[in-house]
Amino acid sequence: MQTCQRKEAEKRLSYLGLECIHLPDFAMTKPSGPHVPILAPPPDLLKTRKRLIVLVNDTMQDLGILAYRQLQRELGINGGSVVNFAKEMVKCSDTDNTAERDAKIFKDGHVLQDKTTTPALIVLNAGQLLYSHKYDQAMTLRSWSAMPRKSIAHDMVRIRDNENRVPGHENAKKHVKTVFDEVICNPDRVAADAEVYVIAIEDGTESILNLLTHDCTSPGPAFT
């Protein structure tokens, strides 16, 4: 069920212009080997943005999911994921707001016709840092431990660091640093004069504070 919910959230975000960008290649096309996806506008659009919001989520969550306990209850897919947050960004960037236009934005399946209004949002993926060759996908530790076993008495599938982890993304701290070094602070991918606003959730705060305190030495955008 959670797999279907994740796919639906990704689909609704794609309607808003946010796509899965696969690292380390920084490509929209999913590779056939180890990778970690993040959410962002397409690369050609991302580079034009002068203000970006970067969201660093908790290490227990799947990409773009805020809380399954809310997603599966009263808030639904939009409220339990970053879909509603992205919709609020679309609403705030609309220069011709009306009650009717705002209501339309928040309808399920709303598709942006003007891609220049794609939210300037980058969602990091501190949770899905394990790669399964069998399923060709990135996974959280929770999803990894839920993979089928030979029997109830068997241990979970063994994690091999040289096969099931992506260089530069072995843990949340390295993932955050790599994304900042190779994407956010890279003038080939984000404008050098862009303003970057960072939001960290739960233990995502530890990774981002560590980065800003010890590792943020690359020249690049101004952070808030």
C-alpha positions in Angstrom: 0.0 0.0 0.0 2.8 2.4 0.9 4.4 1.8 -2.5 1.2 2.8 -4.3 1.0 5.9 -2.1 4.5 6.9 -2.8 4.0 6.6 -6.5 0.8 8.6 -6.4 2.6 11.4 -4.4 5.4 11.4 -7.0 2.8 11.6 -9.8 1.1 14.6 -8.2 4.4 16.3 -7.7 5.3 15.7 -11.4 2.1 17.5 -12.3 3.5 20.5 -10.4 6.8 20.3 -12.3 8.9 18.6 -9.6 10.7 15.5 -10.9 12.9 12.7 -9.5 16.5 13.7 -10.2 18.8 10.7 -9.8 22.2 11.1 -8.2 25.1 10.8 -8.8 24.3 11.4 -12.5 22.0 14.3 -11.8 19.7 12.9 -14.5 15.9 12.7 -14.8 16.3 9.3 -16.5 16.5 6.5 -13.9 19.8 4.6 -14.1 20.0 0.8 -14.0 22.5 0.9 -11.1 22.9 2.3 -7.6 21.4 5.8 -7.3 19.6 8.1 -4.9 16.7 10.2 -6.1 15.9 13.7 -4.9 13.0 15.9 -6.0 13.6 19.2 -7.9 12.6 21.1 -10.9 14.1 19.9 -14.2 17.8 20.8 -14.4 17.3 23.5 -17.1 14.7 25.2 -15.1 16.4 24.8 -11.7 19.4 26.8 -12.9 17.2 29.8 -13.6 15.9 30.1 -10.1 17.0 33.0 -7.9 15.3 31.7 -4.7 15.2 28.1 -3.7 13.7 26.2 -0.7 15.6 23.1 0.3 13.8 20.6 2.5 15.9 18.1 4.5 13.5 15.4 5.8 13.8 12.8 8.6 16.0 9.8 7.9 13.0 7.4 8.5 10.9 8.8 5.7 10.6 8.0 2.0 11.3 10.7 -0.5 8.7 13.4 -0.4 6.7 11.7 2.5 6.2 13.7 5.6 4.3 11.2 7.8 2.5 8.0 6.7 0.3 8.2 9.9 -1.1 11.4 8.5 -1.1 10.5 4.9 -3.1 7.4 5.6 -5.6 9.3 7.7 -7.2 12.7 7.7 -4.5 14.6 5.7 -4.5 12.2 2.8 -1.7 12.0 0.2 -1.4 15.7 -0.4 -1.2 16.6 3.3 1.0 13.7 4.3 3.5 14.4 1.7 5.1 17.6 0.3 2.4 18.0 -2.3 0.4 20.6 -0.4 3.6 22.4 0.5 4.5 22.6 -3.2 0.9 23.7 -4.0 1.3 26.5 -1.4 4.4 27.7 -3.2 2.5 27.7 -6.5 -0.2 29.7 -4.9 2.2 32.3 -3.4 4.0 32.8 -6.7 0.7 33.4 -8.6 0.5 37.1 -9.4 -3.2 36.9 -10.3 -4.7 35.2 -7.3 -8.5 34.7 -7.1 -10.4 32.4 -4.8 -11.4 30.3 -7.8 -7.8 29.9 -9.0 -6.5 29.1 -5.5 -9.2 26.4 -5.1 -8.2 24.9 -8.5 -4.6 24.6 -7.4 -5.5 22.4 -4.4 -7.7 20.0 -6.4 -6.2 16.5 -6.7 -4.4 16.0 -10.0 -4.0 19.7 -10.7 -1.5 20.2 -13.6 0.6 23.3 -14.0 0.2 24.6 -17.5 2.9 27.2 -17.1 6.1 25.4 -16.1 7.7 28.7 -15.2 5.6 28.6 -12.0 7.1 25.2 -11.0 8.0 25.5 -7.3 11.6 26.3 -6.7 11.9 23.4 -4.2 14.6 20.8 -3.7 13.7 17.8 -1.5 16.6 15.9 -0.2 16.4 12.1 0.5 18.1 11.3 3.7 16.0 8.1 4.1 16.3 6.1 0.9 20.1 5.5 1.0 20.1 1.7 0.4 20.0 0.4 -3.2 18.4 -2.9 -4.1 19.7 -4.5 -7.3 16.8 -6.9 -7.2 14.1 -4.2 -7.3 16.3 -1.5 -8.9 15.3 1.1 -6.4 16.5 3.2 -3.5 15.1 2.1 -0.1 14.9 3.2 3.5 16.2 0.8 6.1 12.5 0.1 7.0 11.7 -1.0 3.5 14.9 -3.0 3.3 14.1 -4.9 6.4 10.6 -5.6 5.0 11.9 -7.4 1.9 10.8 -11.1 1.7 13.0 -13.6 3.6 13.4 -17.3 3.2 11.5 -17.8 6.5 10.5 -16.0 9.6 13.6 -17.3 11.3 16.0 -15.8 8.7 17.7 -12.5 9.2 16.8 -9.6 6.8 18.7 -9.4 3.5 22.3 -8.6 4.2 23.5 -5.1 3.4 26.8 -4.9 1.5 28.3 -1.5 1.7 30.2 -1.9 -1.6 27.0 -3.0 -3.5 24.0 -1.5 -1.8 25.2 2.1 -1.0 26.0 5.0 -3.3 29.4 6.7 -3.0 28.9 10.1 -1.3 25.5 9.0 0.1 26.4 6.3 2.5 24.6 8.1 5.4 22.4 11.1 5.9 25.3 13.5 6.7 27.2 12.5 3.6 24.1 12.7 1.5 23.3 16.3 2.6 26.9 17.4 2.1 27.1 15.8 -1.4 23.9 17.4 -2.6 25.0 20.8 -1.3 28.5 20.4 -2.9 27.4 18.9 -6.2 24.0 20.6 -6.8 23.1 23.5 -4.6 26.6 25.1 -4.4 27.5 24.1 -7.9 27.1 27.1 -10.3 26.6 24.8 -13.2 23.4 23.6 -11.6 22.2 26.4 -9.4 22.7 30.1 -10.0 25.7 31.4 -8.0 23.7 34.4 -6.8 20.6 32.4 -5.7 19.2 32.7 -2.2 18.7 29.3 -0.5 16.2 28.8 2.3 16.7 25.6 4.3 14.0 23.7 6.2 15.0 20.7 8.2 12.6 18.2 9.9 13.3 16.1 12.9 16.8 14.5 12.7 17.3 16.3 9.4 18.3 19.3 11.5 21.4 17.5 12.8 22.7 16.9 9.2 22.1 20.5 8.1 23.5 22.1 11.2 26.6 20.0 11.0 27.0 21.0 7.3 26.5 24.7 8.0 28.8 24.6 11.1 31.7 22.5 9.8 31.5 21.7 6.0 30.0 24.7 4.3 33.2 26.0 2.7 32.2 26.1 -1.0 31.5 29.4 -2.5 27.9 29.6 -3.6 24.4 30.9 -2.8 23.5 32.8 0.4 21.7 30.6 3.0 18.8 31.4 5.3 
